[in-house]
Amino acid sequence: MKNDLSLFGWPHIRFASLTLPRSTLHASRFLVCAAVLCSCSTQPRIGDVWSTKHALTIEKADQGFFGTDRASHIRVVSEPLSPEQTREEFYVTWAGAGVQLIKFEYRQPNVPDKIMVQTAQPTGRHWCQFVIAGDDYVNGGSVSAWRVSLWNEERLLAEKKSSLW
């Protein structure tokens, strides 16, 4: 059997060489994790926690895809983002019933004696995004350790920590 997509009118695309931009891969991973977590038990738990850093207008992994317009041969040069736009984003998937608060605690290397906290209220979806941006990111640096926890009033339901926490 041929390992290509010629049946769909795309004879030049093969499964082995199919490449997607990194943002598409993150989105697909996110949707799969959220679907699996939502369909499981009602015991509160935290699924995946992953992060992305944004410091350039076009990330290095996406240069080949977005850096050149093949039709006009125009090359787009990636430039550093302004300090206000530079950021690190954390995506958290979770599942379970009775969750009233999602807490994200983190440490940064430039402020070692301080633990920063962000919280989110659960909505209908079972994922949330925490963003460290602007002066907080520029002055504090990249996140070195983190902890995510699920709360019901004052009761801890579940938590997940990075290896350095």
C-alpha positions in Angstrom: 0.0 0.0 0.0 1.3 3.5 -0.9 2.2 5.7 2.0 0.9 9.0 0.6 -2.2 11.0 0.2 -2.6 10.6 -3.5 -6.1 9.2 -3.0 -7.1 12.7 -1.7 -5.6 14.6 -4.6 -2.3 15.4 -2.8 0.3 13.2 -4.5 3.2 15.3 -3.2 2.5 14.8 0.5 3.7 11.6 2.2 3.0 10.6 5.8 6.7 10.4 6.6 7.3 13.9 5.5 4.1 15.6 6.7 5.2 18.5 8.8 2.9 20.9 10.7 3.7 24.2 12.4 4.5 23.9 16.1 1.4 25.9 17.1 -0.8 23.3 15.2 0.9 20.5 17.1 0.3 22.2 20.4 -3.3 22.8 19.6 -3.9 19.1 18.6 -2.1 17.8 21.7 -4.2 20.1 23.8 -7.5 19.0 22.3 -6.7 15.3 22.7 -5.7 15.8 26.3 -8.8 17.8 27.1 -11.1 15.2 25.4 -9.5 12.3 27.3 -9.6 14.1 30.7 -13.2 15.2 30.3 -14.5 11.7 29.5 -12.9 10.0 32.5 -13.8 9.8 36.1 -15.2 12.6 38.3 -12.2 12.4 40.8 -10.4 15.8 40.5 -6.9 15.5 38.9 -4.5 17.5 36.8 -3.6 16.3 33.4 -0.8 17.9 31.4 1.0 21.1 32.1 3.1 22.5 29.3 4.5 25.9 28.4 5.6 28.0 25.4 7.8 31.0 25.3 7.2 33.8 22.9 10.3 36.0 22.3 10.3 36.3 18.5 7.8 37.3 15.9 8.3 33.9 14.2 9.5 31.1 16.4 12.6 29.2 15.2 10.6 26.0 14.7 8.2 27.8 12.4 10.8 29.7 10.3 10.6 27.3 7.3 6.9 27.4 7.2 6.2 31.1 7.8 9.5 32.7 6.9 9.3 32.4 3.1 6.4 33.1 0.8 7.1 30.5 -1.9 4.9 32.2 -4.5 6.6 35.6 -4.4 9.9 34.6 -2.9 9.6 37.2 -0.2 11.5 36.4 2.9 10.2 37.5 6.3 12.8 38.0 8.9 11.9 37.1 12.5 12.5 39.9 15.0 12.5 40.0 18.8 9.2 41.0 20.4 9.0 44.1 22.5 9.4 43.7 26.3 5.6 44.2 26.7 4.9 41.3 24.2 7.5 38.9 25.5 5.8 36.2 27.5 5.7 32.6 28.7 2.3 30.8 28.6 1.4 27.7 30.6 -1.5 25.5 29.5 -3.1 23.3 32.2 -5.7 20.5 31.6 -7.7 19.1 34.5 -10.7 17.0 35.2 -13.2 16.2 37.9 -16.1 17.6 39.8 -16.3 20.1 42.6 -13.4 22.3 41.5 -13.9 25.9 42.4 -10.4 27.3 41.9 -7.3 26.5 39.8 -4.1 27.9 41.4 -0.8 28.3 39.5 2.2 29.1 41.7 5.6 29.7 40.1 9.2 30.8 40.9 11.5 32.8 38.7 15.4 32.9 38.9 15.7 36.7 39.2 13.4 36.8 42.2 14.4 33.7 44.1 12.7 34.5 47.4 9.3 35.1 46.0 6.5 32.8 44.9 4.1 34.3 42.5 0.5 33.1 42.3 -2.2 33.3 39.6 -5.7 31.8 39.9 -8.5 31.0 37.6 -12.1 30.1 38.1 -13.3 27.0 36.2 -15.6 27.5 33.3 -17.3 24.9 31.1 -14.0 23.8 29.6 -11.4 21.7 31.5 -8.3 23.7 30.6 -6.9 27.1 31.4 -4.0 29.3 30.4 -1.7 31.2 32.7 0.5 34.0 31.2 3.6 35.6 32.6 4.2 38.6 30.4 5.7 42.1 30.2 7.7 43.4 33.1 6.9 40.3 35.2 8.6 38.1 32.6 11.4 40.5 31.6 12.4 41.3 35.2 11.8 37.8 36.7 13.0 35.7 33.9 11.7 32.4 32.6 9.8 30.2 35.1 12.1 27.9 36.9 9.6 25.9 39.0 5.8 25.7 39.2 2.9 24.0 41.0 -0.7 23.7 39.9 -3.4 22.8 42.3 -7.2 22.4 42.3 -9.2 23.7 45.2 -12.8 23.5 46.6 -13.1 26.3 49.1 -10.2 25.7 51.5 -9.7 22.0 50.6 -6.9 20.9 48.3 -8.3 18.4 45.7 -5.3 17.7 43.5 -1.9 19.1 42.7 1.0 18.7 40.2 4.5 20.1 40.6 7.5 20.5 38.4 10.6 18.5 39.3 12.3 21.6 40.7 9.5 22.7 43.0 
